[in-house]
Amino acid sequence: MDRLSSEWLARSGYAARGIVYILVGGMALLSTVGGGEAGSKSAMQMLLEQPLGAVWLGLIGIGLVGFIVWRLAQAVLNADQHDNNMKGYIIRAAMFVSAATYTGLASYAIGHALKISFGSGSGNSRESWTAWLMQQPFGPYLVAALGLVVIGAGAVQVHKGVTQRYEKFVRISGGHKRLLDLLCIYGLAARGAIFVIIGVFFLYAAWAVDPQQGGSTADALAWVRSLPFGGVLYGLAALGLFAFGAYGVIEARYRIIREPSLSEARHALRT
Protein backbone atom coordinates (compact mmCIF):
# COMPACT_ATOMS: atom_id res chain seq x y z
CA MET A 1 0.00 0.00 0.00
CA ASP A 2 1.70 3.24 -1.15
CA ARG A 3 1.23 6.67 0.40
CA LEU A 4 -1.23 7.86 -2.26
CA SER A 5 -3.60 4.93 -1.75
CA SER A 6 -3.25 5.27 2.04
CA GLU A 7 -4.21 8.93 1.79
CA TRP A 8 -7.25 8.19 -0.38
CA LEU A 9 -8.51 5.32 1.78
CA ALA A 10 -8.04 7.18 5.04
CA ARG A 11 -9.41 10.58 4.03
CA SER A 12 -12.40 9.23 2.12
CA GLY A 13 -13.12 6.89 5.03
CA TYR A 14 -12.99 9.61 7.68
CA ALA A 15 -15.22 11.80 5.51
CA ALA A 16 -17.77 9.00 5.01
CA ARG A 17 -17.91 8.23 8.73
CA GLY A 18 -18.27 11.94 9.45
CA ILE A 19 -21.17 12.29 7.02
CA VAL A 20 -22.97 9.34 8.64
CA TYR A 21 -22.70 10.95 12.08
CA ILE A 22 -23.75 14.35 10.75
CA LEU A 23 -26.89 12.67 9.38
CA VAL A 24 -27.49 10.81 12.65
CA GLY A 25 -27.02 13.99 14.69
CA GLY A 26 -29.27 15.93 12.32
CA MET A 27 -31.98 13.27 12.54
CA ALA A 28 -31.72 13.30 16.33
CA LEU A 29 -32.15 17.07 16.38
CA LEU A 30 -35.17 16.85 14.08
CA SER A 31 -36.67 14.12 16.25
CA THR A 32 -36.80 16.53 19.20
CA VAL A 33 -39.73 18.09 17.33
CA GLY A 34 -41.18 15.36 15.14
CA GLY A 35 -40.23 12.22 17.07
CA GLY A 36 -38.73 9.13 15.49
CA GLU A 37 -35.55 7.12 16.02
CA ALA A 38 -32.06 8.38 15.22
CA GLY A 39 -29.54 5.73 14.18
CA SER A 40 -26.96 5.19 11.47
CA LYS A 41 -29.17 2.88 9.39
CA SER A 42 -32.18 5.16 9.83
CA ALA A 43 -30.04 8.06 8.61
CA MET A 44 -28.97 6.09 5.55
CA GLN A 45 -32.55 5.12 4.80
CA MET A 46 -33.54 8.78 4.97
CA LEU A 47 -30.70 9.66 2.58
CA LEU A 48 -31.81 6.92 0.20
CA GLU A 49 -35.22 8.56 -0.10
CA GLN A 50 -33.73 11.86 -1.32
CA PRO A 51 -33.02 12.78 -4.99
CA LEU A 52 -29.95 10.81 -6.14
CA GLY A 53 -30.06 9.13 -2.72
CA ALA A 54 -28.78 5.78 -4.04
CA VAL A 55 -25.75 7.51 -5.58
CA TRP A 56 -24.88 9.33 -2.36
CA LEU A 57 -25.45 6.21 -0.29
CA GLY A 58 -23.22 4.19 -2.60
CA LEU A 59 -20.45 6.79 -2.30
CA ILE A 60 -20.75 6.69 1.50
CA GLY A 61 -20.56 2.88 1.37
CA ILE A 62 -17.41 3.02 -0.77
CA GLY A 63 -15.92 5.55 1.63
CA LEU A 64 -16.71 3.27 4.58
CA VAL A 65 -14.97 0.39 2.79
CA GLY A 66 -11.94 2.66 2.53
CA PHE A 67 -12.25 3.40 6.23
CA ILE A 68 -12.34 -0.33 7.02
CA VAL A 69 -9.21 -0.97 4.95
CA TRP A 70 -7.46 1.97 6.63
CA ARG A 71 -8.46 0.69 10.07
CA LEU A 72 -6.96 -2.70 9.15
CA ALA A 73 -3.78 -0.92 8.04
CA GLN A 74 -3.68 0.84 11.40
CA ALA A 75 -4.26 -2.42 13.25
CA VAL A 76 -2.18 -4.93 11.29
CA LEU A 77 0.47 -2.77 9.59
CA ASN A 78 0.75 -0.24 12.44
CA ALA A 79 0.21 2.73 10.11
CA ASP A 80 0.14 5.16 13.06
CA GLN A 81 3.49 3.82 14.33
CA HIS A 82 2.39 2.96 17.85
CA ASP A 83 5.01 1.53 20.18
CA ASN A 84 5.37 -2.24 20.32
CA ASN A 85 4.19 -2.49 23.92
CA MET A 86 0.95 -3.41 25.67
CA LYS A 87 -0.59 0.03 25.18
CA GLY A 88 0.22 0.00 21.48
CA TYR A 89 -1.20 -3.50 21.03
CA ILE A 90 -4.44 -2.54 22.81
CA ILE A 91 -4.86 0.54 20.58
CA ARG A 92 -4.28 -1.55 17.48
CA ALA A 93 -6.72 -4.21 18.69
CA ALA A 94 -9.33 -1.47 19.12
CA MET A 95 -8.69 -0.40 15.52
CA PHE A 96 -9.32 -3.98 14.40
CA VAL A 97 -12.63 -4.08 16.31
CA SER A 98 -13.57 -0.73 14.74
CA ALA A 99 -12.97 -2.21 11.28
CA ALA A 100 -15.25 -5.13 12.12
CA THR A 101 -18.05 -2.91 13.44
CA TYR A 102 -18.13 -0.74 10.31
CA THR A 103 -18.30 -3.77 8.00
CA GLY A 104 -22.04 -4.17 8.61
CA LEU A 105 -22.71 -0.48 8.01
CA ALA A 106 -20.71 -0.47 4.77
CA SER A 107 -22.51 -3.55 3.45
CA TYR A 108 -25.86 -1.98 4.43
CA ALA A 109 -25.05 1.22 2.52
CA ILE A 110 -23.77 -0.51 -0.62
CA GLY A 111 -26.48 -3.16 -0.53
CA HIS A 112 -29.29 -0.61 -0.32
CA ALA A 113 -27.68 1.63 -2.93
CA LEU A 114 -27.51 -1.30 -5.37
CA LYS A 115 -30.71 -2.91 -4.07
CA ILE A 116 -28.80 -6.05 -3.13
CA SER A 117 -29.47 -7.96 0.08
CA PHE A 118 -26.43 -8.91 2.17
CA GLY A 119 -27.93 -11.21 4.76
CA SER A 120 -31.05 -10.83 6.86
CA GLY A 121 -32.27 -7.55 5.44
CA SER A 122 -34.07 -5.55 8.08
CA GLY A 123 -32.70 -7.56 11.00
CA ASN A 124 -30.96 -5.84 13.87
CA SER A 125 -27.25 -6.63 13.42
CA ARG A 126 -26.38 -5.50 16.96
CA GLU A 127 -28.98 -7.86 18.42
CA SER A 128 -27.86 -10.67 16.08
CA TRP A 129 -24.23 -10.36 17.16
CA THR A 130 -25.24 -10.21 20.83
CA ALA A 131 -27.43 -13.29 20.40
CA TRP A 132 -24.56 -15.13 18.66
CA LEU A 133 -22.19 -14.30 21.52
CA MET A 134 -24.81 -15.35 24.06
CA GLN A 135 -25.03 -18.79 22.44
CA GLN A 136 -21.29 -19.46 22.80
CA PRO A 137 -19.72 -21.20 25.82
CA PHE A 138 -19.66 -18.67 28.68
CA GLY A 139 -21.82 -16.47 26.42
CA PRO A 140 -23.07 -14.03 29.09
CA TYR A 141 -19.48 -13.47 30.21
CA LEU A 142 -18.47 -12.70 26.61
CA VAL A 143 -21.28 -10.15 26.32
CA ALA A 144 -20.23 -8.64 29.66
CA ALA A 145 -16.65 -8.43 28.41
CA LEU A 146 -17.92 -6.68 25.28
CA GLY A 147 -19.79 -4.22 27.48
CA LEU A 148 -16.64 -3.46 29.47
CA VAL A 149 -14.66 -2.95 26.27
CA VAL A 150 -17.27 -0.51 24.94
CA ILE A 151 -17.30 1.37 28.25
CA GLY A 152 -13.50 1.54 28.17
CA ALA A 153 -13.54 2.79 24.58
CA GLY A 154 -16.05 5.46 25.53
CA ALA A 155 -13.98 6.61 28.50
CA VAL A 156 -10.86 6.78 26.32
CA GLN A 157 -12.73 8.84 23.75
CA VAL A 158 -13.96 11.30 26.38
CA HIS A 159 -10.38 11.61 27.67
CA LYS A 160 -9.06 12.02 24.13
CA GLY A 161 -11.42 14.92 23.54
CA VAL A 162 -11.15 16.71 26.88
CA THR A 163 -7.33 16.53 26.96
CA GLN A 164 -7.06 17.22 23.20
CA ARG A 165 -4.90 14.14 22.68
CA TYR A 166 -6.35 13.93 19.17
CA GLU A 167 -3.80 16.63 18.28
CA LYS A 168 -1.14 13.89 18.10
CA PHE A 169 -2.63 12.85 14.75
CA VAL A 170 -4.88 15.77 13.76
CA ARG A 171 -2.91 18.96 13.09
CA ILE A 172 -5.43 21.77 12.58
CA SER A 173 -4.17 24.99 11.05
CA GLY A 174 -5.70 28.23 9.86
CA GLY A 175 -7.84 30.98 11.32
CA HIS A 176 -10.71 28.68 12.35
CA LYS A 177 -8.59 26.48 14.62
CA ARG A 178 -10.36 27.45 17.85
CA LEU A 179 -13.81 26.67 16.44
CA LEU A 180 -12.64 23.38 14.92
CA ASP A 181 -11.00 22.40 18.21
CA LEU A 182 -14.27 23.01 20.06
CA LEU A 183 -16.09 20.74 17.59
CA CYS A 184 -13.46 18.04 18.09
CA ILE A 185 -13.58 18.24 21.88
CA TYR A 186 -17.37 18.31 22.10
CA GLY A 187 -17.86 15.61 19.48
CA LEU A 188 -15.39 13.16 20.99
CA ALA A 189 -16.69 13.71 24.54
CA ALA A 190 -20.34 13.28 23.49
CA ARG A 191 -19.73 10.14 21.45
CA GLY A 192 -17.63 8.71 24.27
CA ALA A 193 -20.44 9.31 26.76
CA ILE A 194 -22.90 7.56 24.45
CA PHE A 195 -20.49 4.62 24.15
CA VAL A 196 -20.42 4.33 27.95
CA ILE A 197 -24.23 4.14 28.01
CA ILE A 198 -24.21 1.48 25.26
CA GLY A 199 -21.64 -0.53 27.21
CA VAL A 200 -23.86 -0.47 30.29
CA PHE A 201 -26.71 -1.84 28.15
CA PHE A 202 -24.49 -4.76 27.14
CA LEU A 203 -23.66 -5.43 30.80
CA TYR A 204 -27.37 -5.51 31.57
CA ALA A 205 -27.96 -7.86 28.62
CA ALA A 206 -25.33 -10.20 30.04
CA TRP A 207 -26.88 -10.07 33.53
CA ALA A 208 -30.41 -10.66 32.16
CA VAL A 209 -29.15 -13.24 29.61
CA ASP A 210 -31.25 -11.40 27.04
CA PRO A 211 -29.59 -10.23 23.78
CA GLN A 212 -32.48 -7.82 23.14
CA GLN A 213 -31.20 -5.68 26.02
CA GLY A 214 -27.98 -4.90 24.13
CA GLY A 215 -27.60 -1.23 23.32
CA SER A 216 -27.29 0.92 20.21
CA THR A 217 -26.90 4.64 19.60
CA ALA A 218 -30.67 4.97 19.21
CA ASP A 219 -31.22 3.11 22.50
CA ALA A 220 -28.72 5.33 24.28
CA LEU A 221 -30.41 8.48 22.96
CA ALA A 222 -33.83 7.16 24.00
CA TRP A 223 -32.52 6.49 27.52
CA VAL A 224 -31.06 10.01 27.73
CA ARG A 225 -34.43 11.39 26.67
CA SER A 226 -36.15 9.54 29.53
CA LEU A 227 -34.02 11.26 32.20
CA PRO A 228 -35.06 14.36 34.16
CA PHE A 229 -34.46 17.34 31.85
CA GLY A 230 -34.20 14.68 29.18
CA GLY A 231 -35.22 17.02 26.37
CA VAL A 232 -32.26 19.30 27.07
CA LEU A 233 -29.83 16.39 27.53
CA TYR A 234 -31.12 14.74 24.37
CA GLY A 235 -30.55 17.93 22.41
CA LEU A 236 -27.01 18.20 23.77
CA ALA A 237 -26.34 14.56 22.83
CA ALA A 238 -27.72 15.13 19.33
CA LEU A 239 -25.50 18.18 18.91
CA GLY A 240 -22.60 16.07 20.16
CA LEU A 241 -23.16 13.43 17.49
CA PHE A 242 -23.37 16.19 14.88
CA ALA A 243 -20.09 17.60 16.25
CA PHE A 244 -18.49 14.15 16.06
CA GLY A 245 -19.53 14.00 12.42
CA ALA A 246 -17.81 17.35 11.93
CA TYR A 247 -14.75 15.88 13.67
CA GLY A 248 -14.72 13.12 11.03
CA VAL A 249 -14.73 15.72 8.26
CA ILE A 250 -11.95 17.60 10.08
CA GLU A 251 -9.94 14.36 10.23
CA ALA A 252 -10.47 13.89 6.51
CA ARG A 253 -8.78 17.26 5.98
CA TYR A 254 -6.14 17.46 8.71
CA ARG A 255 -5.37 13.85 9.75
CA ILE A 256 -1.68 12.89 9.58
CA ILE A 257 -1.55 9.89 7.24
CA ARG A 258 1.56 7.72 7.24
CA GLU A 259 2.32 4.97 4.76
CA PRO A 260 1.88 1.56 6.41
CA SER A 261 5.13 -0.36 6.80
CA LEU A 262 5.18 -4.11 6.12
CA SER A 263 8.62 -4.42 7.73
CA GLU A 264 7.36 -2.76 10.92
CA ALA A 265 4.40 -5.13 11.03
CA ARG A 266 6.76 -8.12 10.69
CA HIS A 267 8.92 -6.71 13.49
CA ALA A 268 5.86 -6.31 15.73
CA LEU A 269 4.82 -9.92 15.08
CA ARG A 270 8.32 -11.20 15.89
CA THR A 271 8.44 -9.31 19.18
N, C-alpha and C positions, 0 to 999 in steps of 0.2 A: 504493500500500500504506500504510494508516494505522497508527498506533502499536498499536492493539488487535490487528489482524491480525498485525503483526510479532511482538508478544508471544506470541500463540498459536502461530504457526508455530515460532518459535525455542524456546520452552520445551517444547512437546510434542516437538519434534525432538530436543533435548538429552536429554529423558527417555527417548525411544525408543532412542536410541543407547546411553544408559547401561544400560538394561535388557538390550539385546543383549549388551553386554560383561559384565554381571553373570552372565548365563546362560553365556557362554563361559568365564568364569573359574570359575564353579561346576562346569561340566562338566570342566574341566581338573583341578580339585581332586579330583573324584570319580574321574577316570581314573587318579589316582596309586594307587588301590586296585583298581579294576575294569578298567582298561585302556580302550581306545577312543580316538577322535580328537575333539579339541576344536576347533571352528570355528564361525563365525557361523551357517552354514546347518545344521550339525549341531545347534546349540543351538535353532534355530527348529523343526527337525523334532522334537526332543524335546518342545518346548512344544506342538506340534501334537497330540501323542499324549496330552496331559493333558485332564482334563475342561474343557470350554469352550475347548479349545486353539485352535480356528479363530477364535473371537472375539478372544482375546488376541493371536493372531498378526496378525489383520486390523488391530487397533488399533495394534500396533507398526508395521505397514506404513504406515498412515496417518500416524503420527508421523514415520516416516522420510521420507515425501513432504514433510511440513512442514519437516524438517531440510534436505532438498535445496533447497526453495524459499528457505529462509533463507540457505543457503550461497550461492545465486545472488544474493540481495540483498546479501550481504557482498561478493561478487566484482564484480558489475556495478554496483550502486547505491552501493557503498562505505558500507554501513550502519554499519560500525565507525569510519568517519571517519579512515581511514589517510591519511597525507600523500601528495600526488601526486608521489612520487619513486620511484626504482628499488626501494627497500625496500618501499614501499607496494604497488607494482605486483606484486612477487614474492609478497607475502602474499596479495593478492587472487587472483592466478593459482592459488596453492595452494588457496584456497577453492573455486575453480571445479573443480579436479581432484577435490577432496573430494566435491563435488556429483555429479560423474560416477561416482565409485567407489561411492557409496551407491545409485545408481540400480538397479543389479543386485540389491542386497540388498532394496530396497523392493519391486521387482517380484516377487522370490522370495517374500517374506512375503505380499503381497496375493494373488499367484497361488495359493499353496498354501492360503491361508485360504478362497479362493473356488473352489478346485479348478479353476483356469484355468491353462493352460500358456502362458507367455510365452517362447517360443523353444525351446531344445534340451532342456529338462527337467532331467535329472540331470547334464548336462554341466558341466565345470569351467570357470566363466567366466574365472577368472584365466588358465588355460592357453589358453583360446580367444583372449583378448585378446593374450596373448604370442605365440601362433601367428600372429595377424593382423598384429601389428607385424613379426614375423620375415619375413613374406612381402612387405613393402613394400621399395622401394629403400633400400639401406643399413639393412636390417632389424635385423641384429645391433647396429649402432651405436645405433639407436633404443631397443632393449631395454636396452643398456648405459646410455644416457642416463636411461631410466626408473629403472634401478637406482640411479644416482647421485642422482636426485631423491628417491627413497624413503629412501636413506641420509641425505640432507640433512634431509628432513622429520623423520626419527627423531632426528637430533642436535639439531635445533631444539626438539623436544618434550622431550627430556631436559633441555636448558638451561632451557626454560620452566618445568619442574617444579622443578629444583634451585634456581634463582634466584628462584622464586615470581613470575615475570613474569605469570603468569595473573591476578594480583591487579589488573592494569590493567583487566580486564573482569569479574572475578568478585569482588564485594565481600561477603565472608562476615562475618556479624555474629552475636552471641549467645554464650552460654556454652560452646558446643561448637566454637568457632573453631579451637582448637589441634588437636583430633582431625580436623576436616574438612580443615584445612591438610595434615596428615600424609597423609590419603587422596589429596588432590590431588597432592602432591609425589611420592608413591610410585607412584600410578597413571600419571601423565604420564611419569615416568622409565622405568617398566617397559614401557609401550607404545612409547616411543621406542626403547628397546633392541631390542625385537622388530622394529620397523620397520627398524632397521639390519641385522639378520640377514636379513630378507626382501629388502632391497636387494642384499645380497651374493649371494643366490640368483639374482636377476635378472642380476647381472654374470656369474655363472657360466653362466647360460643363454645369454647373448650370446656368451661365449667358446666354449662347446660347440656353439653354433648348434642348441640343442635347447629348444623352448618348455616341455617337460615339467619342466625344471630350475628354472623360475620358482617363486618361493616364495609361501607363504601363512602365515597365523597358525599353522595346524596344523603345517605343515612346520617353522616356526621353533621351535615347542614341542618337536616330535620331535627336532630337532637338539640343543636344550638338554638334553633327556633323555639323549642319547647321550654327553654329556660326562662326565669324571670328576666324581664327586659330583652326577651329573645328576639324581638323585631330589630332592635338596635344591634345586638350581637350578630344576628344573621346578616344584616347589612354590612357590618364590618368584615365578617368572614367572606362575603361575596366580593367586596372590594379587594380583600387580600388575595383571593384567587385571580381576580383580574390583574392585580399588581404582579403576581407570580407569572402570569402570562406575559406581561410586559418584561419581566426579568428574563424570560426565555428569548424574547426578541432582542433584548440587550446583549445576552450571551451570543446570539447569532452574529452580532456586529462586533463585539469587543472581546470575545473569548480567545484566550491564547491557545492556539492549536499547534501541537507538536506532532511530527511524523512518528508513528509507532515504530519501535525498534525490535526486529525479530531476535537480534543477538541479546538484547536486554531481557526479553522474555525467556530465552533459553537459559540465561544466567540465573534468573529468578527461579526457574524450575529446578536447576541444579542445586541451588542453595536451600 
